[in-house]
Amino acid sequence: MATSPLFFRWFMEGHVRRLRGAGWDVRLVSGDGPELAPFAARTGAPAHPIPLLEREIRPRADLRAFLGLLALLRRLRPDLVHASTPKAGLLGMVAAWLLRVPVRVYHCHGLRYETSRGLLRAILWGAERTACALATRVLAVSGSLSDALVARGLCAEEKLEVLHRGSVSGVDAAGRFLPAPPEARRAARRRLGLPEDARVLGFVGRVVRDKGVAVLFEAWRALREALPDLHWVLVGPAEDGDPVPPEVLAAMRADPRVRLLGQDEETPPLLAAMDVVALTSFREGFGLVLAEAGAMGLPVVASRVTGIVDAVVDGEAGTLVPPGDAPALAAALRRYLEDPALTARHGAAGRARVLRDFQPAALEAALLERYERWSGGPAAR
């Protein structure tokens, strides 16, 4: 269960195939969207869209979505409900608890309340605590997120665990995220209208306040003056729900050395054009894009915050800087942009770590083992 069907496409295809191959009858429950039916057809798992199940808080719509979810679970009578994302996590755990579903799994991917304010912050904190309280098991996507759930009074430690070494489904470093040879890098830059010999700073993620884009823009302004051949490529949508300051977005759009590409699911060819990747988030669950960049042999610079500290080994495969510190961010990025040997060394270390710790097959096997153990299946015998 998830709020958006995009979640299934991004994170769950390998898990669904592995579970179905082991004999589980997997059902997909989410808000409706054009991605749901193709994912269901591709994986063979029936889909059950819930109208009005959306990311933002809308009390009337949320109540109707909850009633639809309750009716669906009453009809399906599942042995196990596994809910991810805050809204689906809360509604799913409440509905499953009311119907006495024996195994209720809440999968925490990050703490949205951390960067919220006022009443919304209190609501989101309460939603996380309720989802954890009503779950029989809680999964966290990183060790530091697990620690934060306990330290902030959101979840009992005995319920919590992290699959394998973290992330949701790992990174396909053997097939999809591969280091780009020189000609592929040049071709990627030509497609983006960049000089083939330029230095390229990359960002992949939502172009929003929570991702620290305004801080990265401050670092960019310092770097663009010092490095005239530097270009900045951003992959991801600019969202209205948590916007960057309008003057920052306007300045980025007006800068001929900035490429705002918007949403693009096929990120490997875009990462191939980059020399270093920055993720300046104020909160994360894991920081998957950093592992994906590492798999392609790219060094990364990121904020030292929950989740990211699990994705990056500071000083070995990347550099961590204090969140919100634009001068430290600019200095760390410049070191990579001016030192090819350091870039190559940290890029190689990042790829080696992803291959060692974040293989999709290991995550898929770990989730299957938990399902069977928690439900009394083959792994429990």
Secondary structure, DSSP 8 states (H G I E B T S, - for coil): --SSTHHIIIIIHHHHHHHHHTT----EEE---TTHHHHHHHHT--EEE-TT--SS--HHHHHHHHHHHHHHHHHH--SEEEEESHHHHHHHHHHHHHTT-SEEEEEE---GGGG--HHHHHHHHHHHHHHHHH-SEEEESSHHHHHHHHHTTSS-GGGEEESTTSSSS---TTTTS----HHHHHHHHHHTT--TT-EEEEEES-BSGGGTHHHHHHHHHHHHHH-TTEEEEEEB-B-SSS---HHHHHHHHH-TTEEE-B--S--HHHHTT-SEEEE--S--SS-HHHHHHHHTT--EEEE--TTHHHH--BTTTEEEE-TT-HHHHHHHHHHHHH-HHHHHHHHHHHHHHHHHH--HHHHHHHHHHHHHHHHTSGGG-
